[in-house]
Structure formats: C-alpha cells, structure tokens
Amino acid sequence: MRERRRATPRNLDAALATRIGTALALVAAVIAALFFSSPLGWGVIVLLAVLGAAHEWAKLAGFARGHWLVFVGGTLVMGVNLLFNPAAGFDAGWPTGVVLAVCGVATLFWLLAATPWVLARWQPASPLVLAVAGWIVLMGAFVAIVDLQARSPWLVLAAMAIVWIADSAAYFVGRRFGRHKLAREISPGKTWEGVGGAVAAVVVYAAALVPFAASAGYRGSTGGAALALWIAFAVALVLLSVVGDLYESLLKRRAGVKDSGALLPGHGGILDRTDALLAAMPPVSIAALLFLGRP
C-alpha cells in the first residue's frame, strides 16, 4: 500500500499557480478567438470544444463504446447541421425561433430538472435520459455562445465574466472564510460563504455594467426598477451557475472520478471549466433577444 503524500504549503502554492496560469491562458485564447473570428469561425471553434465536452459527458455517464459513438456522433451531427444546413438559417447568428427553442429547452432543463436533481442528490440511471440531458445541455450552450458572439464579442465576454467573477470570488472567499458546507455529499469544497462572496462580487460587477447598456443595444430605462431587475437577473445567473457546477459534480460522483478529464492543467477537463457556463449562457441568450432585440 502506497503511503499517501501529505499536502504542503509548497504543493498548494504550486497547484494554485498552475490553476491561475491555465485560467489566464484560457481567457487569453477565448478573447482572441472571440474578437478575431467570424461568426462561422467562432461557431466551429465552439463546436470543437463542445465535442470535447461530449466525450467527457459520455465517459462520466458510463456509456459503452457504442453508446459513446452515438452520443458524440449525434452531438457532431447536430452542431454541423445548426451551422451549415441552410434550413437552420445560420448567417450572423440564428433566427430568433431557433435560439428561443434550443436555449429555452436548455433553460427549462436547468430550472425544472437539474435543480431538483441536485437538491435531491439524485440523477437518472438511464443511458437514454443521460444522453438526452447531455444533448440539451451542450446544444443549449453551443447556440447561446455562438449567437451572442454574432451580436457582439463584448456581449459574450461580459456574460462569461459573470461566471468567471462568481467562480473566482467563491474560490477565494470560500478558501478564506468557508465554514458551512454547501453540498457536502456532492462537492465537499464548496461553502455557503463562497456562494455569498460570489453573489456580492457579481452584484458589484452588474452595477458597473449599467453605464454600458446603451452601447450594448438596450433602449429602455436604466432607473431604479430596471437596475434592480438587472441585478436580480445577474444573481439568478450566479445561482444557476452553482447548479451547473454541482450537477457536473453529481456526474463525477457517479463515475467515481475527481475530474471530468485532464486537458486543462489545474482545472481538469472541459466540463470542469465550463460546467457553470453551460447553465448560465442559455438564459443570457434569451435575455439578449428579449431586451436587446436583433441588431
């Protein structure tokens, strides 16, 4: 039996440095792709990431080789059709009906299925249900992120920053002040104090975005009621991102693994880095349609 190594401050500092270095490199790559890619080019880049996430989802769900092929292949077929099939209508984004249908189903999944499953610490055992859930989650995020970039790369960056700020604040506040576990059975490292830190940081960030509303295409009032509604929406996104994080942790517990993959040093796999974004981006895309309209 191997002796278990004890974590030392040096090891912890090295792990944190790796985590931060990977995060900075990932953010730089995303920003470069966001601002220098056409909508179609960005769509292809996002689809490649979605295929990697689909592979990890299939692995966590325990799909046999045949089921893995159907799931990942089905993800590829759906993504390619959404981008290149004339019937989907992709040009500089998709028609409103496509975005509302795909992102609406994904949002309802996170609200009406994933949230109760997380609260009950339960998930379906059926491979078919897990496959359908995976397609809903991955395609919803895919359509949302690609359509938002077609509107404005700044809009994608601002939306993703909500999740990144929440995640970073939760990590550092939870590490420093965390005492009360959020979901010990699912993810022992997460605390209520971390969630509180995430909410507080995002409230400040949301308020700081208000002066840029007009340049983003918003033509309504930015008075007290509108500001309160916007901040409430940002907080709701934080809470939904927590559900996304915990739901992925449920999948990992099912598979008996710590990370969904090993592609991103210090962060694990693609799902480990994007779990919160998967839940938060579809409602952002719907909100952009409702409040900003089409460019």
Sequence and secondary structure as in RCSB ss.txt:
>XXXX:A:sequence
MRERRRATPRNLDAALATRIGTALALVAAVIAALFFSSPLGWGVIVLLAVLGAAHEWAKLAGFARGHWLVFVGGT
LVMGVNLLFNPAAGFDAGWPTGVVLAVCGVATLFWLLAATPWVLARWQPASPLVLAVAGWIVLMGAFVAIVDLQA
RSPWLVLAAMAIVWIADSAAYFVGRRFGRHKLAREISPGKTWEGVGGAVAAVVVYAAALVPFAASAGYRGSTGGA
ALALWIAFAVALVLLSVVGDLYESLLKRRAGVKDSGALLPGHGGILDRTDALLAAMPPVSIAALLFLGRP
>XXXX:A:secstr
        HHHHHHHHHHHHHHHHHHHHHHHHHHHHS HHHHHHHHHHHHHHHHHHHHHHHT  HHHHHHHHHHH
HHHHHHHHH GGG  SSS  HHHHHHHHHHHHHHIIIIIHHHHHHT     HHHHHHHHHHHHHHHHHHHHHHHH
H HHHHHHHHHHHHHHHHHHHHHHHHH  SEEETTTEEEEEHHHHHHHHHHHHHHHHHHGGGTTTTT  S  SHH
HHHHHHHHHHHHHHHHHHHHHHHHHHHHHHT SSS SSBTTTBSHHHHHHHHHHHHHHHHHHHHHHH   
